Amino acid sequence: MKLTSKMSFFGTVVFSAFFSFFPASAQDNTDRTIEQYSCKDILRESGSNREVAVAFLHGFLLGKSGISKFNIGTMTKQTDDFVERCLDNPSEKAVDVMTKVKG
């Protein structure tokens, strides 16, 4: 798969994650922050919702770093490490745990 296709796919996942992880509601217009979500919140999600939330965290931190290049194998390992740390520390902020596993 070309790098352009991978970036396009990753961008789509991150975009989808944003709207899935932070659903908009006409009656609930409160602001949310990344920091308010704990590991427990992420782990309670099931299947693709959890994958989207984790992809969102990857994308958020990638964008924050200003770097557009990433390694899929490294990201897969970071995801596994993220889940393990979250299982051990469910009350930690999810973004803090992802920041730690990304180094």
PyMOL CGO cylinders between C-alpha atoms (Angstrom):
from pymol import cmd
from pymol.cgo import CYLINDER

trace = [
    CYLINDER, 0.00, 0.00, 0.00, 1.38, 3.40, -0.93, 0.3, 1, 1, 1, 1, 1, 1,
    CYLINDER, 1.38, 3.40, -0.93, 2.26, 5.86, 1.82, 0.3, 1, 1, 1, 1, 1, 1,
    CYLINDER, 2.26, 5.86, 1.82, -0.39, 8.23, 0.47, 0.3, 1, 1, 1, 1, 1, 1,
    CYLINDER, -0.39, 8.23, 0.47, -3.03, 5.52, 0.80, 0.3, 1, 1, 1, 1, 1, 1,
    CYLINDER, -3.03, 5.52, 0.80, -1.89, 4.70, 4.32, 0.3, 1, 1, 1, 1, 1, 1,
    CYLINDER, -1.89, 4.70, 4.32, -2.01, 8.36, 5.34, 0.3, 1, 1, 1, 1, 1, 1,
    CYLINDER, -2.01, 8.36, 5.34, -5.44, 8.73, 3.77, 0.3, 1, 1, 1, 1, 1, 1,
    CYLINDER, -5.44, 8.73, 3.77, -6.69, 5.64, 5.60, 0.3, 1, 1, 1, 1, 1, 1,
    CYLINDER, -6.69, 5.64, 5.60, -5.20, 6.85, 8.89, 0.3, 1, 1, 1, 1, 1, 1,
    CYLINDER, -5.20, 6.85, 8.89, -6.73, 10.29, 8.39, 0.3, 1, 1, 1, 1, 1, 1,
    CYLINDER, -6.73, 10.29, 8.39, -10.13, 8.72, 7.78, 0.3, 1, 1, 1, 1, 1, 1,
    CYLINDER, -10.13, 8.72, 7.78, -9.81, 6.61, 10.92, 0.3, 1, 1, 1, 1, 1, 1,
    CYLINDER, -9.81, 6.61, 10.92, -8.83, 9.63, 13.01, 0.3, 1, 1, 1, 1, 1, 1,
    CYLINDER, -8.83, 9.63, 13.01, -11.66, 11.72, 11.53, 0.3, 1, 1, 1, 1, 1, 1,
    CYLINDER, -11.66, 11.72, 11.53, -14.14, 8.93, 12.22, 0.3, 1, 1, 1, 1, 1, 1,
    CYLINDER, -14.14, 8.93, 12.22, -12.72, 8.47, 15.70, 0.3, 1, 1, 1, 1, 1, 1,
    CYLINDER, -12.72, 8.47, 15.70, -13.31, 12.10, 16.55, 0.3, 1, 1, 1, 1, 1, 1,
    CYLINDER, -13.31, 12.10, 16.55, -16.99, 11.88, 15.75, 0.3, 1, 1, 1, 1, 1, 1,
    CYLINDER, -16.99, 11.88, 15.75, -17.43, 8.44, 17.31, 0.3, 1, 1, 1, 1, 1, 1,
    CYLINDER, -17.43, 8.44, 17.31, -15.44, 9.12, 20.48, 0.3, 1, 1, 1, 1, 1, 1,
    CYLINDER, -15.44, 9.12, 20.48, -16.97, 12.55, 21.01, 0.3, 1, 1, 1, 1, 1, 1,
    CYLINDER, -16.97, 12.55, 21.01, -20.54, 12.22, 19.78, 0.3, 1, 1, 1, 1, 1, 1,
    CYLINDER, -20.54, 12.22, 19.78, -22.43, 15.42, 19.07, 0.3, 1, 1, 1, 1, 1, 1,
    CYLINDER, -22.43, 15.42, 19.07, -25.90, 15.83, 20.42, 0.3, 1, 1, 1, 1, 1, 1,
    CYLINDER, -25.90, 15.83, 20.42, -28.38, 18.62, 19.81, 0.3, 1, 1, 1, 1, 1, 1,
    CYLINDER, -28.38, 18.62, 19.81, -29.44, 18.53, 23.46, 0.3, 1, 1, 1, 1, 1, 1,
    CYLINDER, -29.44, 18.53, 23.46, -26.00, 18.00, 25.02, 0.3, 1, 1, 1, 1, 1, 1,
    CYLINDER, -26.00, 18.00, 25.02, -23.69, 20.74, 23.78, 0.3, 1, 1, 1, 1, 1, 1,
    CYLINDER, -23.69, 20.74, 23.78, -21.08, 20.53, 26.54, 0.3, 1, 1, 1, 1, 1, 1,
    CYLINDER, -21.08, 20.53, 26.54, -17.41, 20.83, 25.71, 0.3, 1, 1, 1, 1, 1, 1,
    CYLINDER, -17.41, 20.83, 25.71, -15.15, 17.87, 26.30, 0.3, 1, 1, 1, 1, 1, 1,
    CYLINDER, -15.15, 17.87, 26.30, -11.42, 17.51, 26.61, 0.3, 1, 1, 1, 1, 1, 1,
    CYLINDER, -11.42, 17.51, 26.61, -9.12, 14.64, 25.73, 0.3, 1, 1, 1, 1, 1, 1,
    CYLINDER, -9.12, 14.64, 25.73, -7.86, 14.63, 29.31, 0.3, 1, 1, 1, 1, 1, 1,
    CYLINDER, -7.86, 14.63, 29.31, -11.24, 13.80, 30.81, 0.3, 1, 1, 1, 1, 1, 1,
    CYLINDER, -11.24, 13.80, 30.81, -11.24, 10.25, 29.41, 0.3, 1, 1, 1, 1, 1, 1,
    CYLINDER, -11.24, 10.25, 29.41, -9.73, 7.54, 31.58, 0.3, 1, 1, 1, 1, 1, 1,
    CYLINDER, -9.73, 7.54, 31.58, -8.38, 4.18, 30.57, 0.3, 1, 1, 1, 1, 1, 1,
    CYLINDER, -8.38, 4.18, 30.57, -11.54, 2.67, 32.00, 0.3, 1, 1, 1, 1, 1, 1,
    CYLINDER, -11.54, 2.67, 32.00, -13.63, 4.75, 29.58, 0.3, 1, 1, 1, 1, 1, 1,
    CYLINDER, -13.63, 4.75, 29.58, -11.63, 3.44, 26.62, 0.3, 1, 1, 1, 1, 1, 1,
    CYLINDER, -11.63, 3.44, 26.62, -11.60, -0.18, 27.82, 0.3, 1, 1, 1, 1, 1, 1,
    CYLINDER, -11.60, -0.18, 27.82, -15.36, -0.16, 28.39, 0.3, 1, 1, 1, 1, 1, 1,
    CYLINDER, -15.36, -0.16, 28.39, -15.86, 0.47, 24.68, 0.3, 1, 1, 1, 1, 1, 1,
    CYLINDER, -15.86, 0.47, 24.68, -16.26, -2.66, 22.63, 0.3, 1, 1, 1, 1, 1, 1,
    CYLINDER, -16.26, -2.66, 22.63, -14.93, -3.79, 19.28, 0.3, 1, 1, 1, 1, 1, 1,
    CYLINDER, -14.93, -3.79, 19.28, -14.56, -1.10, 16.69, 0.3, 1, 1, 1, 1, 1, 1,
    CYLINDER, -14.56, -1.10, 16.69, -15.48, 1.70, 19.12, 0.3, 1, 1, 1, 1, 1, 1,
    CYLINDER, -15.48, 1.70, 19.12, -12.42, 0.88, 21.21, 0.3, 1, 1, 1, 1, 1, 1,
    CYLINDER, -12.42, 0.88, 21.21, -10.25, 0.68, 18.10, 0.3, 1, 1, 1, 1, 1, 1,
    CYLINDER, -10.25, 0.68, 18.10, -11.51, 4.07, 16.97, 0.3, 1, 1, 1, 1, 1, 1,
    CYLINDER, -11.51, 4.07, 16.97, -10.83, 5.62, 20.39, 0.3, 1, 1, 1, 1, 1, 1,
    CYLINDER, -10.83, 5.62, 20.39, -7.27, 4.24, 20.42, 0.3, 1, 1, 1, 1, 1, 1,
    CYLINDER, -7.27, 4.24, 20.42, -6.72, 5.40, 16.82, 0.3, 1, 1, 1, 1, 1, 1,
    CYLINDER, -6.72, 5.40, 16.82, -7.96, 8.84, 17.83, 0.3, 1, 1, 1, 1, 1, 1,
    CYLINDER, -7.96, 8.84, 17.83, -5.39, 8.98, 20.65, 0.3, 1, 1, 1, 1, 1, 1,
    CYLINDER, -5.39, 8.98, 20.65, -2.62, 7.95, 18.24, 0.3, 1, 1, 1, 1, 1, 1,
    CYLINDER, -2.62, 7.95, 18.24, -3.72, 10.61, 15.76, 0.3, 1, 1, 1, 1, 1, 1,
    CYLINDER, -3.72, 10.61, 15.76, -4.12, 13.28, 18.42, 0.3, 1, 1, 1, 1, 1, 1,
    CYLINDER, -4.12, 13.28, 18.42, -0.59, 12.75, 19.71, 0.3, 1, 1, 1, 1, 1, 1,
    CYLINDER, -0.59, 12.75, 19.71, 0.83, 12.41, 16.20, 0.3, 1, 1, 1, 1, 1, 1,
    CYLINDER, 0.83, 12.41, 16.20, -0.76, 15.71, 15.21, 0.3, 1, 1, 1, 1, 1, 1,
    CYLINDER, -0.76, 15.71, 15.21, 0.36, 17.36, 18.43, 0.3, 1, 1, 1, 1, 1, 1,
    CYLINDER, 0.36, 17.36, 18.43, 3.95, 16.33, 17.71, 0.3, 1, 1, 1, 1, 1, 1,
    CYLINDER, 3.95, 16.33, 17.71, 3.85, 17.93, 14.26, 0.3, 1, 1, 1, 1, 1, 1,
    CYLINDER, 3.85, 17.93, 14.26, 5.19, 14.76, 12.68, 0.3, 1, 1, 1, 1, 1, 1,
    CYLINDER, 5.19, 14.76, 12.68, 3.30, 13.14, 9.82, 0.3, 1, 1, 1, 1, 1, 1,
    CYLINDER, 3.30, 13.14, 9.82, 5.37, 9.96, 9.48, 0.3, 1, 1, 1, 1, 1, 1,
    CYLINDER, 5.37, 9.96, 9.48, 4.62, 6.83, 11.50, 0.3, 1, 1, 1, 1, 1, 1,
    CYLINDER, 4.62, 6.83, 11.50, 5.46, 3.13, 11.51, 0.3, 1, 1, 1, 1, 1, 1,
    CYLINDER, 5.46, 3.13, 11.51, 2.50, 0.75, 11.55, 0.3, 1, 1, 1, 1, 1, 1,
    CYLINDER, 2.50, 0.75, 11.55, 4.43, -1.99, 13.40, 0.3, 1, 1, 1, 1, 1, 1,
    CYLINDER, 4.43, -1.99, 13.40, 5.50, 0.47, 16.09, 0.3, 1, 1, 1, 1, 1, 1,
    CYLINDER, 5.50, 0.47, 16.09, 1.96, 1.79, 16.40, 0.3, 1, 1, 1, 1, 1, 1,
    CYLINDER, 1.96, 1.79, 16.40, 0.62, -1.76, 16.80, 0.3, 1, 1, 1, 1, 1, 1,
    CYLINDER, 0.62, -1.76, 16.80, 3.10, -2.41, 19.63, 0.3, 1, 1, 1, 1, 1, 1,
    CYLINDER, 3.10, -2.41, 19.63, 2.18, 0.91, 21.25, 0.3, 1, 1, 1, 1, 1, 1,
    CYLINDER, 2.18, 0.91, 21.25, -1.49, -0.06, 21.10, 0.3, 1, 1, 1, 1, 1, 1,
    CYLINDER, -1.49, -0.06, 21.10, -0.77, -3.38, 22.82, 0.3, 1, 1, 1, 1, 1, 1,
    CYLINDER, -0.77, -3.38, 22.82, 1.30, -1.59, 25.47, 0.3, 1, 1, 1, 1, 1, 1,
    CYLINDER, 1.30, -1.59, 25.47, -1.48, 0.98, 25.92, 0.3, 1, 1, 1, 1, 1, 1,
    CYLINDER, -1.48, 0.98, 25.92, -4.09, -1.71, 26.56, 0.3, 1, 1, 1, 1, 1, 1,
    CYLINDER, -4.09, -1.71, 26.56, -1.83, -3.53, 29.04, 0.3, 1, 1, 1, 1, 1, 1,
    CYLINDER, -1.83, -3.53, 29.04, -1.07, -0.33, 30.98, 0.3, 1, 1, 1, 1, 1, 1,
    CYLINDER, -1.07, -0.33, 30.98, -4.74, 0.61, 30.99, 0.3, 1, 1, 1, 1, 1, 1,
    CYLINDER, -4.74, 0.61, 30.99, -5.69, -2.79, 32.37, 0.3, 1, 1, 1, 1, 1, 1,
    CYLINDER, -5.69, -2.79, 32.37, -3.19, -2.25, 35.19, 0.3, 1, 1, 1, 1, 1, 1,
    CYLINDER, -3.19, -2.25, 35.19, -4.17, 1.40, 35.75, 0.3, 1, 1, 1, 1, 1, 1,
    CYLINDER, -4.17, 1.40, 35.75, -7.82, 1.90, 34.75, 0.3, 1, 1, 1, 1, 1, 1,
    CYLINDER, -7.82, 1.90, 34.75, -8.20, 5.25, 36.51, 0.3, 1, 1, 1, 1, 1, 1,
    CYLINDER, -8.20, 5.25, 36.51, -5.28, 6.93, 34.69, 0.3, 1, 1, 1, 1, 1, 1,
    CYLINDER, -5.28, 6.93, 34.69, -6.04, 9.42, 31.95, 0.3, 1, 1, 1, 1, 1, 1,
    CYLINDER, -6.04, 9.42, 31.95, -5.99, 7.62, 28.61, 0.3, 1, 1, 1, 1, 1, 1,
    CYLINDER, -5.99, 7.62, 28.61, -3.97, 10.35, 26.91, 0.3, 1, 1, 1, 1, 1, 1,
    CYLINDER, -3.97, 10.35, 26.91, -1.31, 10.18, 29.66, 0.3, 1, 1, 1, 1, 1, 1,
    CYLINDER, -1.31, 10.18, 29.66, -0.96, 6.43, 29.22, 0.3, 1, 1, 1, 1, 1, 1,
    CYLINDER, -0.96, 6.43, 29.22, -0.71, 6.74, 25.44, 0.3, 1, 1, 1, 1, 1, 1,
    CYLINDER, -0.71, 6.74, 25.44, 1.90, 9.49, 25.86, 0.3, 1, 1, 1, 1, 1, 1,
    CYLINDER, 1.90, 9.49, 25.86, 3.95, 7.17, 28.10, 0.3, 1, 1, 1, 1, 1, 1,
    CYLINDER, 3.95, 7.17, 28.10, 3.85, 4.24, 25.68, 0.3, 1, 1, 1, 1, 1, 1,
    CYLINDER, 3.85, 4.24, 25.68, 4.83, 6.47, 22.76, 0.3, 1, 1, 1, 1, 1, 1,
    CYLINDER, 4.83, 6.47, 22.76, 7.88, 7.58, 24.75, 0.3, 1, 1, 1, 1, 1, 1,
]
cmd.load_cgo(trace, "trace")
